[in-house]
């Protein structure tokens, strides 16, 4: 069951990534590029999860799952939302920060030794050294996931106050993106106690919500741009 949910989430997130890539090809925009990268990471993490659950974990699949699913995907989705709601200048500043986090995260996640052996089945947890032992992948996950989710939530609040009367579709789209982000983050509770079904289901719900929110928000943004032109 866990593996099936992860496979479905992988299909949805991959389809969303392709949709975003085609949208960027038709009309290159920084928010589309950031969302494409974020969802590609989401898809990679989900496929790594499915691979680990179905065939068994190895070091490469777990590191990919942790890097793209626990550390990097939420910051890139937050970057896309910042470009979409605030604009290019603020997005560029955040892009520099996210790029630095990406370089550090790749280096540490691919080189730090495991603190515990990988289990034969289920979702691994407490594999990397704990935060108390210093700067490492788990601290980066807390920083990246927590900061990214906070940015998305704040942007959702900003969009409510800024666009509620002018463009409610944009507001609702950002609320759906926020809900999807929180669903992905909420799965971390299940991950902490090794509940594979809970985590896989959270990824499935998150992919569906974020895709729906993106489609609604970007369509609404185009409508606003045309009306103000």
Order of alpha helices (4+ residues) and beta strands (2+ residues): alpha-alpha-alpha-alpha-alpha-alpha-alpha-alpha
